[in-house]
Amino acid sequence: MRLEGPATSGQVMVVLALCGAMLTSLLVGPGLDGLLGALLSAIVTAIALVDARRYVIPNELTAAILVLALLRASMIPSDAESHAVAAALLRSVLTTALFFLLSISYRYFRGREGFGLGDVKLLGAAAAWLDWQPFLIALEGATLVALATYLVRQWTHNQPAKATAILPFGTFLAPFIWIGWLIDVWLN
């Protein structure tokens, strides 16, 4: 983000929210997990901002989430699984394949894009970071907030909702990846 002139109130709010998320990660997550959570919060903030402006999720940022997820799985001891990296990779591959098939099926049957490959890849990276239950919580939360945001925006502009509306889903999903991690850490 290139700033010309004084920062806007929106930019200040984003910086404050990011600082709060990073601090929360360090306080809630024990040791290395908190540090990785803080890095995750910075990456998902960048994804949300880019997708909101350009309707694109940069591959480099999605790859960074995946790399951090695998690093986390390899370094953070887990009581439940002895093969945490393999489990993270399996969740990622299964999720990516499922949503890719859903995406191409939607395109085939509806004749238009349902969600892009950036969303598919981000969902795969999220599944590597989160176990199944927090992943599903993040996916559901992002979907509900995206839908509510769209409906409120249409209502406030006195416009009808359209089935063909385009939303930057990564803008909603990315923060929920961090929220899913936070809930998981907090409850365990």
C-alpha positions in Angstrom: 0.0 0.0 0.0 1.5 3.3 -1.1 0.6 6.3 0.9 0.5 9.7 -0.6 -0.3 12.4 2.0 -1.7 11.7 5.4 -3.1 8.3 6.2 -6.9 8.0 6.0 -9.0 6.8 8.9 -9.5 3.5 7.1 -5.8 2.9 6.8 -5.3 3.8 10.4 -8.0 1.3 11.4 -6.4 -1.5 9.4 -3.0 -0.9 11.0 -4.6 -0.8 14.5 -6.6 -4.0 13.8 -3.5 -5.7 12.5 -1.4 -4.7 15.5 -4.2 -5.9 17.8 -4.4 -9.2 15.9 -0.7 -9.7 16.1 -0.6 -8.9 19.8 -3.6 -11.2 20.5 -1.8 -14.0 18.6 1.3 -13.6 20.7 -0.7 -13.5 24.0 -3.1 -16.4 23.2 -0.8 -18.7 21.3 1.9 -20.4 23.3 5.5 -19.7 22.1 6.1 -20.5 18.4 2.4 -21.0 17.7 1.7 -17.5 18.8 4.5 -16.1 16.6 3.2 -18.1 13.6 -0.3 -16.9 14.4 0.9 -13.3 14.4 2.5 -13.9 10.9 -0.7 -15.4 9.8 -2.7 -12.4 10.9 -0.4 -10.1 8.8 -0.7 -12.3 5.7 -4.5 -12.7 5.9 -4.8 -8.9 6.3 -2.8 -8.4 3.1 -4.9 -10.9 1.3 -8.1 -9.3 2.4 -7.0 -5.8 1.4 -5.7 -6.9 -2.1 -8.8 -9.0 -2.8 -11.1 -6.2 -1.7 -9.4 -3.8 -4.2 -8.5 -6.0 -7.1 -10.6 -9.2 -6.8 -7.4 -11.2 -6.9 -5.7 -13.3 -4.2 -1.9 -13.2 -4.8 -0.4 -16.7 -5.1 2.6 -15.6 -3.1 0.5 -14.8 -0.1 -1.5 -18.1 -0.3 1.8 -20.0 -0.6 3.1 -18.2 2.5 0.1 -19.4 4.5 0.7 -23.0 3.2 4.4 -22.8 4.1 3.7 -21.5 7.5 1.0 -24.1 8.0 3.5 -26.9 7.2 6.1 -25.3 9.4 3.6 -25.1 12.2 2.6 -28.7 11.7 6.2 -29.8 11.8 7.3 -27.8 14.8 4.3 -27.6 17.1 3.8 -30.9 19.1 0.4 -32.4 18.7 -1.0 -34.9 21.1 -3.6 -36.2 18.6 -1.4 -36.8 15.6 2.0 -38.2 15.2 2.1 -37.2 11.5 0.9 -33.6 11.6 2.5 -32.5 8.4 1.0 -35.4 6.4 -2.4 -34.6 8.0 -2.1 -30.9 7.0 -1.1 -31.8 3.5 -4.0 -34.3 3.2 -6.5 -31.7 4.4 -5.1 -29.2 1.9 -5.2 -31.6 -1.1 -8.7 -32.9 -0.3 -10.1 -29.4 0.2 -8.4 -28.0 -2.9 -9.7 -30.9 -5.0 -13.2 -30.7 -3.6 -13.5 -26.9 -4.2 -11.8 -27.1 -7.6 -14.4 -29.7 -8.7 -17.2 -27.5 -7.2 -15.8 -24.5 -9.1 -15.6 -26.2 -12.5 -19.0 -27.9 -11.9 -20.6 -24.5 -11.2 -19.0 -23.0 -14.3 -20.2 -26.0 -16.4 -23.8 -25.9 -15.1 -24.3 -22.2 -14.7 -22.1 -21.0 -17.6 -20.3 -18.5 -15.4 -17.6 -18.3 -12.7 -18.8 -19.2 -9.2 -15.6 -18.6 -7.4 -12.1 -18.2 -8.7 -9.0 -20.3 -8.4 -7.6 -17.9 -5.9 -10.4 -18.8 -3.6 -9.8 -22.5 -4.2 -6.1 -22.2 -3.4 -6.8 -20.1 -0.3 -9.3 -22.7 0.9 -6.6 -25.4 0.4 -4.0 -23.3 2.4 -6.6 -22.7 5.1 -7.2 -26.4 5.4 -3.5 -27.0 5.9 -3.5 -24.4 8.7 -6.7 -25.5 10.4 -8.0 -28.8 11.5 -11.4 -29.9 10.1 -13.6 -28.3 12.8 -12.0 -24.9 12.9 -11.8 -24.9 9.1 -15.5 -25.5 8.8 -16.2 -22.8 11.4 -14.0 -20.4 9.3 -15.7 -21.3 6.1 -19.2 -20.9 7.5 -18.3 -17.6 9.3 -16.8 -16.1 6.1 -19.7 -17.2 4.0 -22.3 -15.8 6.4 -20.5 -12.5 6.8 -20.0 -12.1 3.1 -23.6 -12.8 2.4 -24.7 -10.4 5.2 -22.4 -7.7 4.0 -23.7 -8.0 0.5 -27.4 -7.9 1.6 -26.8 -4.9 3.9 -25.0 -3.1 1.1 -27.8 -3.7 -1.3 -30.5 -2.7 1.3 -28.7 0.5 2.2 -28.4 1.5 -1.5 -32.0 0.5 -2.0 -31.1 -2.1 -4.7 -32.4 -5.6 -5.1 -30.1 -8.5 -4.4 -28.8 -10.2 -7.6 -27.9 -13.9 -8.0 -25.1 -12.8 -10.4 -23.4 -10.4 -7.9 -19.6 -10.7 -7.6 -18.0 -10.6 -4.2 -14.3 -10.8 -3.2 -14.7 -13.9 -1.1 -11.0 -13.9 -0.1 -11.7 -10.6 1.7 -14.0 -12.5 4.1 -12.3 -15.9 4.2 -8.8 -14.6 4.9 -9.5 -13.1 8.3 -11.6 -16.1 9.3 -8.6 -18.3 8.8 -6.9 -16.4 11.6 -10.2 -16.4 13.7 -10.5 -20.2 13.2 -6.9 -20.6 14.5 -7.6 -18.3 17.4 -10.7 -20.2 18.4 -8.8 -23.5 18.2 -5.9 -22.2 20.3 -8.2 -20.6 22.8 -10.3 -23.7 23.3 -7.4 -26.1 23.5 
